[in-house]
Amino acid sequence: MDTLRRNRHIAVSATAATAASSWVVVTRGIGVHLGVDLPHAAPSVVGLGPVVGASVGATLLGWALLDRLQRRGGRALRSWTLLAVGVAVASLALPAVFATTAAAALGLCAIHLAVASVAITGVRRGRAPRTHAGALVGDQHLLATP
């Protein structure tokens, strides 16, 4: 496994661990009931599985998007970072709107922020190394001259 893939796998694992540990701290340590009331659904409690699953899924989507942007060239890392931070900030609206209590909203926002910071930092650190010419290492088609 090359360094890039290893680093991104570590980022996904770290995001899952952060999601799980944040959920445990908020629910077991502090004792917050993470209740949500979504439209057209009965009120429910946010469990560990959905928190970890959504975190891993979002990190994998971010990884795929960054990979796609890097293949196109340009300022991929900068563009991806701005988009990722924007999505993280926008995602804070969900717990703020659908949480059943202020404590649940704060707990869910704390989990969102912890996971987003680890995911964004981890995927950024797992970026593709570049040559002196700026092309991605291993992408010979970018180095070839027409």
C-alpha angles and dihedrals in degrees: 000000000000123000094255094056092042092052092048092048088052089051091054092047092047090050091052091048091048092049092049096045093045091051091049093049093048098043104030103022100042096021100231117163103222097212121168132185110205122187115267092011137089117259110272143177122249107239133199095259097058092044093053093039094051091045094051092043093051092047092050091049090050091049091050092048093049090049090051093048092048091054089057092052126214121095095336098151094048093046092047093048093051091048093046093050090047092052091047092052092045091049089061088072091068098065091037091056103034104034114111095219138024090246091054090049092051092045093049091046090051091052090047092052095046093049094043093051093051094043095048094044093044097049091045091053090049091059121136116271116243134218123230089268092056098248120130113264109252094023098108092172088068092053096048118099118224 
